[in-house]
Amino acid sequence: MPIELLMPALSPTMEEGTLAKWLVKEGDSINSGDVMAEIETDKATMEFEAVDEGVIGKILVAEGTEGVKVNTPIAVILEDGESADDIGEASAPAAAAPSTEETVAEAPKAETFTEQSTAPAKNGDRVFASPLARRIAKDKGLDLSQIKGSGPKGRIIKVDVMDAKAGEALAPAASAPTAAAPAALAAGPATDVVLKTYADREFEEVPLDGMRKTIAARLTEAKQSVPHFYLRRDIELDALLKFRGQLNKSLEPRGIKLSVNDFIIKASALALQQVPDANAVWAGDRTLSLKPSDVAVAVAIEGGLFTPVLKDAEMKSLSALSAEMKDLASRARDRKLAPHEYQGGSFAISNLGMFGIDNFDAIINPPHAAILAVGAGTKKPVVGDDGELKVATVMSTTLSVDHRVIDGALGANLLNAIKINLENPITMLA
């Protein structure tokens, strides 16, 4: 029977999106992996790829349509031997989407369906599976008849076979993380109360776009549900600034210029290895202790911010981190990052020093266990180890910590390791 193509959840926080552009038309044949449409999410404009082979029988949502709920039918695909007469009454585009608990989100390939079956996807001797799932199963030596499908009518899709072992049945994929409750957006006085308060003042109403709604919901949830505590250290930068100048002079022929932020990323990544118990995330009823240092860095963009993740940062050179950070930041500002590039990590850095901010407290981005707020480096009088008063370039840092994952002493050890790395920058090259 015809297959309904559903609006995908291209990120865990996506509840609706804009169908920006169709790249196929009715009657076109498609194969698995073909790009069919461009969809604007709360974070970026992404390509939507086909996971089935067939013919576009009917387009249900016109391009340019905003506010299309996740799991709303957007098109109908016909399989071999089917015609438009088999479509019947297609689901109305405005139909209410299933709850986020019923959605399987797999970005960026966009295999998103409603969980309708927990039994292996069989009909007599026939097993229903997408072509992509069949290819993966063949490569892994899997028996599709023993795998439980989570696609429409129990159809086996990519996510069902990715982690299965030969001869092993796989339960349906876990549902996407539940998006923050809409009530988080309404925290504070009711809209009508605020409007009445300012009724005699000139103002312009600015609707929230998808990104701002997501930021509002997630940060409200984080501040209300994560037990934050804060640790502060001043870090002397003179040795780092001198060392950075020497490195940049030698790297100039290669067109590389290291920033102080590059050193902060490296110092944090190494500190997570030096204090491994702090390299963890909160997972509801448990914590996950991570082996690599995946460090997220906040990047301000128009209307919001991204936190792209530099994975395995402890293994990369300063020049490699610098190049990767520049690339991620540039694409973040153009909203061209894929979800896997801004999801994950256990630790984040928010640097407002370049804006002249001396110090501040950052809000943890769940499931991270900590975030480092970095202020400006300024000249200050300090007492040296010899007891003499001197002038030094001092940077104020604040580590916001999730007390469910990291206790006070452990957090102090982590921040101290970051401080030692930055004040002894040559050791980061060892």
C-alpha positions as a printed Julia matrix, in Angstrom:
430×3 Matrix{Float64}:
  0.0     0.0     0.0
  1.17    3.62   -0.49
  3.61    4.94    2.09
  2.94    8.22    3.85
  6.02   10.43    4.04
  5.97   12.2     7.41
  7.44   15.52    8.52
 10.7    14.42   10.15
 12.1    15.44   13.52
 15.52   16.65   12.42
 16.62   17.52   15.96
 15.52   16.32   19.4
 13.9    19.69   20.16
 12.06   20.08   16.85
  8.27   20.12   17.18
  7.45   21.81   13.87
  9.25   23.14   10.84
  8.92   24.96    7.54
  8.81   22.98    4.31
 11.07   25.45    2.55
 11.4    23.78   -0.85
 10.42   20.6    -2.68
 13.2    19.2    -4.86
 10.88   16.57   -6.42
  7.45   16.73   -7.99
  4.53   14.35   -8.32
  5.38   11.49  -10.69
  9.13   11.6    -9.98
 10.88    8.33   -9.16
 13.04    8.37   -6.04
 15.7     6.09   -4.59
 16.99    5.75   -1.06
 19.33    8.65   -0.35
 17.81   11.05   -2.88
 17.32   14.57   -1.51
 13.6    15.34   -1.72
 13.13   18.61    0.17
 14.72   21.36    2.22
 13.27   21.8     5.7
 13.87   24.69    8.08
 14.12   23.6    11.71
 14.53   25.65   14.86
 18.29   25.56   14.24
 19.07   25.2    10.54
 17.9    24.5     7.0
 18.48   20.83    6.28
 18.1    18.43    3.38
 15.51   15.65    3.76
 16.59   12.37    2.17
 14.43    9.5     0.97
 14.65    6.2     2.83
 12.33    4.32    0.45
 12.25    3.68   -3.27
  9.16    4.5    -5.27
  7.27    7.27   -7.03
  5.99   10.53   -5.57
  2.24    9.9    -5.82
  0.99   13.04   -4.14
  2.46   16.09   -2.4
  0.3    17.0     0.59
  2.11   20.09    1.91
  3.1    22.91   -0.43
  6.58   24.37   -0.25
  6.83   27.48    1.89
  4.33   26.12    4.42
  5.31   27.12    7.96
  4.47   25.44   11.24
  4.2    21.88    9.89
  4.03   19.61   12.93
  6.45   16.68   13.23
  4.86   13.43   11.97
  2.31   15.24    9.81
  2.0    13.52    6.38
  3.68   15.71    3.76
  3.62   13.39    0.73
  2.64    9.9    -0.41
  5.06    7.45   -2.04
  3.83    4.73   -4.4
  5.64    1.4    -4.56
  5.96   -0.93   -7.55
  2.6    -1.71   -9.15
  0.71    1.06   -7.33
 -0.98    4.05   -8.91
 -2.57    7.31   -7.77
 -5.9     5.44   -7.49
 -4.42    3.5    -4.55
 -3.82    6.63   -2.51
 -7.42    7.12   -1.45
 -8.09    9.7     1.2
 -4.62   10.85    2.19
 -4.1    12.23    5.64
 -4.9    15.92    5.84
 -1.77   18.06    6.2
 -3.29   19.82    9.19
 -3.84   16.6    11.11
 -2.57   16.69   14.65
  0.87   15.16   15.05
  1.47   12.31   17.46
  3.1    13.25   20.76
  6.85   13.53   20.88
  6.94   10.37   22.97
  5.78    8.47   19.83
  8.36    9.97   17.52
 11.59    8.31   16.46
 14.08   11.02   15.52
 17.18   10.14   13.55
 19.13   13.09   12.26
 20.36   13.99    9.77
 19.04   11.14    7.56
 15.51   11.89    8.72
 14.07    8.39    9.12
 11.18    9.51   11.32
  8.07    7.41   11.8
  5.4     6.65   14.36
  5.96    3.53   16.44
  3.06    1.26   15.45
  4.39   -2.24   16.05
  6.69   -4.07   18.41
  6.52   -7.36   16.46
  8.86   -8.31   13.62
  7.64   -6.7    10.4
  6.29   -9.78    8.59
  3.33  -10.63    6.4
  3.39  -14.34    5.64
  6.87  -14.89    4.27
  7.36  -11.22    3.39
  9.38   -8.9     5.6
  8.65   -5.17    5.24
 11.86   -3.12    5.37
 13.23    0.02    3.73
 15.91   -0.53    1.06
 18.48    1.19    3.27
 17.64   -1.12    6.18
 17.93   -4.15    3.87
 21.38   -3.1     2.69
 22.65   -2.54    6.23
 21.18   -5.86    7.37
 22.88   -7.67    4.49
 26.24   -6.06    5.29
 25.92   -7.02    8.97
 24.63  -10.52    8.31
 21.31   -9.89   10.05
 18.11  -11.92    9.74
 15.45   -9.28    9.07
 12.68  -11.65   10.14
 14.06  -11.48   13.69
 14.18   -7.69   13.87
 11.31   -5.64   15.22
 10.39   -2.65   13.08
  9.5     0.8    14.35
  8.4     2.28   11.02
  4.86    2.55    9.62
  2.95   -0.74   10.12
  6.04   -2.31   11.67
  8.29   -1.55    8.7
 11.99   -2.06    9.5
 14.05    1.09    9.07
 17.72    2.03    9.42
 17.61    2.75   13.15
 16.26   -0.76   13.83
 19.26   -2.53   12.31
 22.18   -0.2    13.12
 22.98   -1.67   16.54
 21.64   -5.19   16.03
 23.96   -8.16   16.11
 23.67  -11.16   13.79
 20.76  -13.37   14.83
 19.58  -10.86   17.42
 16.14   -9.23   17.45
 16.14   -5.55   18.12
 13.45   -3.67   20.03
 12.02   -0.52   18.47
 14.22    2.51   18.73
 13.87    4.73   21.75
 11.73    7.75   21.23
 13.26   11.16   20.83
 13.93   13.14   23.98
 10.76   14.89   25.03
 10.83   18.56   24.14
 10.53   21.06   26.95
  6.97   21.67   28.01
  5.29   24.68   26.38
  4.7    26.01   29.9
  8.38   26.88   30.02
  7.72   29.59   27.45
  4.97   31.05   29.59
  7.06   31.41   32.76
  6.37   34.83   34.27
  3.32   37.07   33.9
  0.64   36.06   31.39
  0.78   37.68   27.95
 -2.46   39.64   28.39
 -1.24   41.01   31.72
  2.0    42.27   30.19
  0.17   43.78   27.21
 -2.17   45.67   29.52
  0.75   46.91   31.59
  2.36   48.52   28.57
 -0.84   49.49   26.74
 -0.07   53.22   27.06
  3.53   52.85   25.82
  4.75   52.6    22.25
  6.08   49.13   21.42
  6.36   46.57   18.66
  5.49   42.91   19.18
  8.26   40.58   18.0
  7.05   36.97   17.51
  9.38   34.22   18.71
 10.96   32.18   15.94
 11.72   28.49   16.35
 15.24   29.06   17.67
 14.2    31.61   20.29
 11.34   29.35   21.45
 13.78   26.47   21.85
 16.31   28.6    23.73
 13.61   29.94   26.05
 12.2    26.48   26.77
 15.54   24.7    27.26
 17.16   27.35   29.45
 14.05   27.73   31.6
 13.98   23.97   32.04
 17.72   23.88   32.78
 17.64   26.64   35.37
 14.6    25.15   37.1
 15.63   21.48   37.05
 19.43   21.43   37.23
 20.92   22.07   40.7
 23.61   24.57   39.72
 26.52   25.59   41.9
 29.38   27.88   40.95
 33.16   27.8    41.32
 35.39   30.77   40.5
 39.11   31.09   39.74
 41.31   33.86   38.41
 43.81   32.68   35.8
 47.01   34.56   34.93
 47.49   34.76   31.18
 50.89   36.41   30.7
 52.77   33.17   29.99
 50.02   32.04   27.62
 49.95   35.36   25.75
 53.73   35.28   25.31
 53.67   31.65   24.16
 50.74   32.36   21.82
 52.67   35.23   20.23
 55.65   32.97   19.57
 53.47   30.23   18.08
 51.53   32.62   15.87
 54.77   34.08   14.51
 55.96   30.62   13.5
 52.53   29.65   12.14
 52.08   32.85   10.13
 53.48   31.37    6.88
 50.75   28.71    7.08
 48.03   31.32    7.55
 47.21   30.09   11.06
 46.47   32.44   13.95
 45.64   30.91   17.32
 43.21   32.66   19.65
 43.11   32.56   23.43
 39.86   30.63   23.05
 41.72   27.86   21.2
 43.95   27.42   24.25
 40.9    27.4    26.55
 39.31   24.61   24.48
 42.51   22.56   24.6
 43.03   23.21   28.32
 39.46   22.12   29.09
 39.72   18.99   26.95
 42.93   17.94   28.71
 41.43   18.74   32.12
 38.54   16.35   31.41
 41.15   13.63   30.84
 43.09   14.61   33.94
 39.9    14.59   36.07
 37.96   11.81   34.29
 35.19   11.55   36.89
 34.07   15.03   35.84
 33.77   13.99   32.18
 30.17   12.84   32.53
 26.57   13.7    31.64
 23.24   13.35   33.42
 21.0    10.64   31.91
 17.84   10.76   34.01
 18.3     7.77   36.31
 22.08    7.42   35.83
 25.18    9.24   34.68
 27.26    8.44   31.61
 31.02    8.63   32.09
 32.58    9.6    28.76
 36.02    8.58   27.54
 36.74   11.26   24.89
 36.72   14.99   25.59
 33.91   16.37   23.44
 33.84   20.1    24.15
 30.98   22.37   23.07
 31.63   26.07   22.46
 28.88   28.69   22.47
 28.7    30.72   19.24
 26.5    33.8    19.08
 24.45   34.11   15.89
 21.68   36.48   14.85
 18.64   35.68   16.97
 20.26   33.1    19.24
 23.24   30.84   19.66
 24.67   27.46   18.72
 26.99   25.23   20.72
 28.95   23.25   18.11
 30.9    20.33   19.55
 34.6    19.67   18.95
 34.87   15.92   19.36
 38.02   14.19   20.64
 39.42   17.64   21.41
 42.11   16.2    23.69
 43.65   14.42   20.68
 43.82   17.44   18.37
 46.57   20.02   18.01
 45.91   23.68   18.75
 46.06   24.51   15.04
 43.57   21.73   14.21
 41.18   22.92   16.94
 41.51   26.49   15.7
 40.67   25.54   12.1
 37.76   23.32   13.14
 36.34   25.99   15.47
 36.5    28.64   12.74
 34.69   26.33   10.32
 31.98   25.39   12.83
 31.45   29.0    13.89
 31.16   30.17   10.28
 28.61   27.52    9.38
 26.75   28.1    12.64
 26.23   31.75   11.71
 24.86   30.6     8.35
 22.69   27.98   10.13
 24.32   25.24    8.09
 25.33   22.89   10.9
 23.97   19.35   10.92
 22.46   18.14   14.23
 25.37   15.78   14.96
 27.66   18.83   14.91
 25.86   20.65   17.73
 24.52   17.75   19.81
 26.43   15.81   22.43
 29.49   16.7    24.45
 29.84   16.7    28.22
 31.27   20.16   28.8
 30.75   23.62   27.3
 32.6    26.93   27.11
 30.93   30.35   26.92
 33.43   33.17   26.32
 32.19   36.76   26.63
 35.63   38.18   27.26
 35.82   39.6    23.74
 32.75   41.7    24.6
 34.52   43.25   27.58
 32.65   41.22   30.22
 34.81   40.69   33.31
 32.87   37.75   34.75
 29.47   36.06   34.59
 27.65   32.84   35.41
 26.55   30.6    32.51
 23.56   28.24   32.49
 24.33   24.56   32.02
 23.1    23.03   28.76
 21.63   19.6    29.71
 22.72   16.85   29.65
 26.12   18.5    30.16
 27.41   18.5    33.72
 29.37   21.75   33.54
 29.97   24.93   31.58
 32.91   27.32   31.85
 32.11   31.05   31.7
 35.15   33.02   30.53
 35.64   36.74   31.09
 38.09   39.25   29.66
 41.77   39.25   30.46
 42.59   42.53   32.19
 45.65   44.03   33.88
 45.4    43.68   37.67
 47.74   43.95   40.65
 48.58   40.49   42.05
 50.91   39.17   44.72
 53.57   36.87   43.23
 54.93   33.67   44.73
 57.81   35.7    46.14
 55.38   37.95   48.0
 56.1    40.93   45.75
 53.31   42.98   44.21
 53.22   42.86   40.42
 50.9    43.61   37.49
 49.52   40.59   35.61
 46.93   39.89   32.92
 44.17   38.09   34.79
 41.15   36.29   33.33
 38.15   35.56   35.56
 36.42   32.19   35.07
 33.29   30.66   36.6
 32.51   26.97   36.38
 28.76   26.23   36.6
 28.32   22.66   37.8
 25.43   20.17   37.96
 25.58   18.9    41.55
 23.83   15.66   40.55
 26.91   14.66   38.54
 29.84   16.58   40.03
 30.38   17.34   43.71
 32.21   20.39   45.02
 35.67   18.88   45.42
 35.51   17.19   42.01
 34.44   20.43   40.36
 37.24   22.28   42.14
 39.77   19.74   40.83
 38.45   20.19   37.28
 38.69   23.99   37.4
 42.13   23.79   39.0
 43.31   21.5    36.17
 42.05   24.02   33.6
 43.91   26.8    35.44
 47.18   24.83   35.58
 46.97   24.01   31.86
 46.41   27.63   30.89
 49.11   29.01   33.16
 51.59   26.44   31.82
 50.64   26.44   28.12
 53.75   24.68   26.83
 52.67   21.49   28.66
 49.59   21.33   26.39
 51.89   20.47   23.49
 53.38   17.46   25.26
